[in-house]
Amino acid sequence: MSSLDWHNYPTEGFYDELIASGSVPRPTARALCEYLASLSDAELAERKEAAEIAIRVMGITFTVYSEGGMIDRAWPFDIMPRIIPLTEWTRIEAGLKQRVAALNLFIDDLYHEQKVIKDGILPADVLAQSVNFRPQCVGITPPHRVWAHICGSDLVRDKDGTMYVLEDNLRVPSGVSYMLENRVVTKRVLPELFESTRILPVDDYPSQLYDMLAAMSPRPGDDPQIVVMTPGIYNSAYFEHAYLAQQMGVELVEGSDLVVGDDDCCYMRTIYGLKRVDVIYRRIDDLFLDPEAFNPESTLGARGLMRAWRAGKVALANAPGAGVADDKVVYAYVPEIIKYYLDQDPILPNVPSYLCMRDKDRDHVLANLDKLVVKPANESGGYGMLVGPHSTAEKRAAFAELIRANPRNYMAQPTLTISTSPTLCDGHAEPRHVDLRPFILSGPQTYVTTGGLTRVALVKGSLVVNSSQGGGSKDTWIVDLEEA
């Protein structure tokens, strides 16, 4: 028999996604927990090894940048899924749709009339000091007035069970390929559970992504030419770029493969000559997208893309400039933004936040650096932040100086007691902290992935789940309790 003993699994002080207080499996997790406990230690080890072999054979990798250069690593994966009941997920899905709808209206407003500032909802200084506001986008109206076509919002659950939105990723959010591959691997190692449990599917994402991109085409009625634009093989998310292009059946291109003609149309170089491109799913940051409009030294983009986009001859997803809402200071105003544009109360709450640009908030943050998580406004991947309870006095002093020097660039949040989920560690289950990144597609309709990418902090006690910081992931099951 397995050494997995849920009666001894620790749940005190945390909300666990599978095991309730008293070490009893939650209703939606009962079948999974009973099944895992029925496996012998040898069988569990075999399943874990099978997952690792599948990941190597499938070539699922991510790139880590280090002082020694770039290292490709096999994707770290835990075979114990995270489960969310469908009844709860329905509410989360509605909250994500509401949030992205408001953010798209907000971005569109900022590049047109800026009513949100004139009406005093967003302070003018926040926009004036935004590093991701692009003056080149002022006056442009993208198809369907959607700017953030693909959004990845990070969710965390506190110890009382409340699910919060931690941040919104609206520039070039990554991770959806790992969500899809996690499901493929889990089906291989736990096939029996997919026969006996109603686990909602996730494999329709590539077709939903294709349909959303096709709907943006400036040549409706024709078979649109869609491409995925990558910075190249040395990018940390290159696996995902190639994976999504292959799944959608479209070309993967680099900037040097594209040319914008005198007619302001975008063309792809092929062995048969130039072929017009209608839609570009770009995985390149704004400033490197077009040397004519942004960084003149960029060799990653294609000269004239902004000119073609402004002329309506090519569609870009996500739209340049969408990152103005991908700002952790703007994040603090999202509840007011939802109320302003939709006249609705937020379905999903924000984590309480302190903005260092406000004198009172800054004083509180500086006095409580040992208790708070401090984040720079526009970093991602877990970089550049301070986790107060796990920091040194020296690091807190350095952060205090950074905050005083540029208060607009920093915000802080309480250190949440982030939920845990059982994770296989040396043959037995241990709680590890998790978050969740669902992906939302916005076009003529809005689509939310069924679940998302659950990232797990594999280091005991760590709250940092990013793969670049030593985190891993697990499959996310949305289970219909009525039919489970």
N, C-alpha and C positions, 0 to 999 in steps of 0.2 A: 504493500500500500504506500501511498504518497505520504511524505512527511508534512504535507500541507495540512495545517490544523487551524481552521478559522476561529476556533474557540480561544486560541492564544494570540490571535492577530490583534495588535494594538490599535485602538481607535480613539483613545482619550486625547482631548485637546484639538482634534481635527475632524472635519467632515470627510469621511471616506466615500468615494464614488461607488464602491461595491459592498462594503461592509458597514452596517449600522451599529450604533452603540449597543453594547452587549455582545459584540462579535457575532451578530446574526446577519447573513447575507440579505441585502435589499431584495424586494420581490422580483425586480427585473433581472437581478444577478444570480438568483437562486440556482437556475439550471447550470450556469457557467461555473459557479463555485462548487457545486456538487460534482460536476464532471471533472474539474481540475483535481479535486480531492480524491477522485476515484483512480487517478493515474498513479502508477508507482514512480518512485524517484527516477528510475531508469527511463521510464516512458516520458517523463517531463524533460529530462535531459535530451532525449532523442528529438522531441518536438522543438526544443530550443536550437539544437544543432541543425535540424532540418530548415528552420527559418534562416539561420545564418548562411547555410549553403545556398538556399534559394536567393537570398539577397546578393551573394557573390555571383551566382550564375546569371541573374537578371541584370547585373551591373548597376545596382542601385547605390550610388555614391553621393557624397557631398565633399566640398572642398574647404579645407581649413587653411587660413593664411597664418604663417608663423615667421619668426625671424629667419628660419632656415629656408623659407620659400613656401610654395604651395604643396599641400599634401592631400591626395585623394584618399578618402576613407570609406569603408563600407558603412552603409546607413545603420546607426545603432537602433535596434528594435527590440521591444519587449513583447512576448507572446500573450500576455494577459491583457485582454481588451478593457477599455473603459466603457461603461454603459450609462446611457441617459434614457429615461422613459419617454415615450412618444408624447405623453400628455404634457411633460415639461418642455420638450423640444418645440412643440407647436407654439408655445408662448415665446420662446427664444427666437424662433424663426420670424415671428411677427415683429419682434423688437428690432431685429437686424434689418428687416425690410424698411421699417419706419426710420431707422437711423440713417441708412444710406440714402433714402429718398430726401431727407432733410439736408444731408451733406452735399448732395448734388445740386440742390436748389441754392445752397449757401455759396458753393464755388461759382456757379453761374452768375449769381448776384455780384460777387466780388469782381468779376471781370466785365460787368456791365454797369448797373446803376449804383451798386454799393448801398442799398437801402438799409442793410443790417447795421451799417456803421452810422448812417444818417439818423437812424431811429434809436441809436444808443445801446444796441444789444451787444455789439463787439466794439471794444475801444479802438479808436483809430491807430493808436500806437502799436497795437498787436499786429495789424496789417503792415504798418509802415516798417516794422522791424522783422517782417517775415522773410526768411531766407529762401522760401519756396514759392513766393509770389512771382509770377513771370509777366512783366509788362508787355512782352511780346504777344501775350494771349488776350490782351484787353480788346473787347469788341468781337471776339470770335464766338460763334454759336455752333458747337458740335452737334452731330445728329442726335435727335431726341433730347437735346439739351443735357445730355449725360456726359460728365467729365470722368468720374471714377467708375469705369465699366467693370473692373474687377477689384473688389475690396476684400481684405482679410482682417477681420476684427478679432482681437484677442480677448478671450473671456476667462475669468477666474472666479472660483467659488470660495466664499469665506466660510469660517467655521460654523456660522449659523445656517448655512445652506443657500445663502443669497448668491445668485450669479451676477457678477458685475462685468461691464465692459472695461477692460484695462487700457486699451488703445485701439486706434483705427489705422490700418495700413492702406494708403490710397495711391501710392506712387507705383511701385512695381512689386506687389506682395508675392511672396514665394511660399512654396510648401505644398501646393495642391497635388503635385505628382506623388509626393510621399504619402499623402492621404490615400490616394488610389492604389499605390503599390502595397501599402500596409494591409489593405483589404485582400489583395491577391495572395500575399504571403500567409495571412491568417486563415484564409480558406484552405490553403494547402496543409497547414499544421493542425487545424481544428475543424476539419470538414464535417464531423458529426453534428456539431452545434448548429451549423447552417441548415441542417435538415430538420432539426427539432425546434428551432427558435425563430420567431419572425423578426429578422434583422433587416431593417430597411436598406436598400441598395444605394451605392454611391457611384456606380460605374457609368452613369449617364452624364457625368460632368463634361467630358470632351465634346459630346454632341451638343450639349447646352451652350458650351463656350463657342463652338463653331456657329451655331444658329445666332447667337448674340452678335458675334463679329460680322456675320453675313448681313445682318439687318442694318449694319452701319454703312454698307457699300454705297458709294455715290452713283453707281450704275445699277439701279434696281431692275430686276427682271432678268439680268444676265447672270451667268454663273460667276460669282465673285472670285477674284484672285486674292487670296488671303495668305499672308506670310507671318511667321514668327521671327522677329528681329532680335538677334543675340549679340552681346559684345564679343563672343567667341569662346573657345574651349577653355580658356583660363578663368572664366567667370565661375564663382562659387556655385551658381545655380544652373550651370550649363546642362547638367543632367535633365533638369526640369524643362528647359527650353527645347531640347531635342525630343524629350518624351512627349510633350504636348503637341509639337509639330507632327510627330509620327502618329499620335492618336487621332488627330484631326484630319490627317491626310493632306497637310499643306507643307509648303516649302519652309525650311529653316535657312535664314539668310543673315549675313553680316552687312554692315554699312557699305562696304565696298562692292556688294552685289547689287546695290540700288543706285539709280541715277534719276534726277529730276530734269525733265526736258524744258525747252523754251515754252512749251504749252502748259507748264505747271503741273503736268501729270507725272506720276512716279512710275518708273519702269524697273524691272528686274532683268539683270543680264542672264541670258541662257545660251546654250550652245546653238540655239536656233535664232538668236538675235534678241532684241529687247521685247519684253512682255509686260503689259501694263499691270500694275498692282493697285488693288482697290482698298484693301484694309491691311494695316500693319499692327500686329500685336507686339508692341515693342517692350523689350526687357532691358532697356538702356535708360539710365537717368537723364532727365531733361537736359542738363548742361552739356552732355556728350552727344545729344541726338542730332544736332545740325550745326556744323561749324559756321555756317552763314549767319545763323541767328543767335547762337550761344557761344560756347568756347571755340574760338577760331583754330585752336591747336588740336581739337579732337579728331582722332582717326577712327573712332568707333561708329560715328554716325554717317549720315548721307547729306551732302550739301543740297539745300533747297527744300528739305522736307517740310519745314514750317511754312514756306511759301506755298507748297502744294496743299497743305492742310488748310491754310487760311483761304485758299481759292476754292476749297470744297472738292478738290480732285482726288484726295485720298483721305481715308479715315484713320485716326490713331487711337489705340487703346493701350493703356489709359491715356487720356488727353494730356498733353503738356500743361503744366500749371495746376494739375489736380492736387499736387502735394501741398498746396497752400492750406488744405484742411488736414494734412498729415503732419500735425504740429501738436506737441503735447500741451502747449498753452491753449491753442484753439480747442483741444479736447475738453478742457474744463468748461467751455461755453456751450458744448453740444446740447445739454438739456434745454438751455435757453434758445438755441438754434432750432431745435425740434418744435418748441412751443411757438416760436416766431413764424416759421414757415408753414407748419402743419396745423397749428392750433390744437396740439395734442400734448398730453403728458407723456414723458418717456416711458416706454414699456420696460426697458432694461436700464438699470441705474448705472451712473458713473461711480468709480471709486472716488471718495472725497479727496479733493485736491487743494493744495496751497500753491499760489502763484507768487514767485519771488519778486515779481515786478510790483506787487502790492506791499506797501511798507509793513502793514500789520502781519501779513502772511510771511514775509521775509524774516521778520523778527522771530516769529514762532518757529520757522524752519531752522534758523541759525541756533536757536536755543534747544532744539530737539533733534539734532542731526543723528544722534545715536539711536533714535527710535523710528526714523523715517526712511523711505526710499526716495532718493533725489535723482531726477532724470533731466538730461539736456533736452531741449525742445525738439530737436530734429535728428537725433541719433537713432539707430535701430540695431537689432541683433544682440541686445544686452550690453552694448558698449557704452562707456562713458558715464555709467550711473553709479550711485553710491547706495549700497544696502546697509543702512546705518547700524542695525544690531550685529552685523557680521563684519564691521569695518574697524580699522585701527584709529587711534586718536590722531595719528599723523595724517591719515587720509582724510579724516573729517576736517582737520584744519586746512588742508589743501582745498577741499571743496568749499569751505566757507569763503576762502579768497576768490574762488571762481564765481561764486554766487554774488559776492559784493561787486566784483568787476563787471559782471554782465547779468543782472537780475532777470532780464527778459528771457534769457536763454535757459532758465531753470524753473522746474516745478517739483513739488514733493507730494508724496502720498503716505498714508499710514502703512506700516508693514502688515499686510493681511496675513491671516493664518490660512494660507492657500490649501485647498483640498488635496487629499492624497488618493492614490489608487494602488491596489496590490501590484507589486512588480517582482518578477522572478529574480532573486539574488542568491547566488550560490545554492541553488536547489530549493530554496524556500521563499515564501512570499513576505515581502517587507513593504511598508507604506512609503511611497515616493510622491513628491509634490508634482501636480500636473496643471497645465492650462489647456485651452482649446482655441484653435483658429478655424472657424468656419469661413467659407468663401462665398461672397455674394456677387452675382452677375446682374448688372443693370443694363437694360436695353428697352425695347418696347414692353417687355415684361421683366419682372425681377425673380431671380432664381437663387435659392440658398442651398448649399450642399447639405445632404442629410447627415448631420454631424460635422465633422471637420478633422483637422489634424490635431490630435492630442499629443502634446509634447510633455516629456517627463524628465525631471531632474534626477538623473541616475546616481548622482553623488548623494549619499545619505545626509539629510538635513538641509541640502541646498534648495534655494528657491529659484535658481536660474535654470530655465529649461531650454535655452537656445542651443542648437546643435554645435554652434561655433564655440560655446562655452561649456561643452561636456554633457549636453543633454541628449536625450533620445526621443523615441516616440512609440506609440502603440495605436492599434486600431480603435476606432470609436464606433460603438454600436448604438443606434437608435432602435429601441425595442418596444414593440407594441404590446403592452402588458395584457390587453384584452385577449390577444391571440398567442401570447408567449407560452 
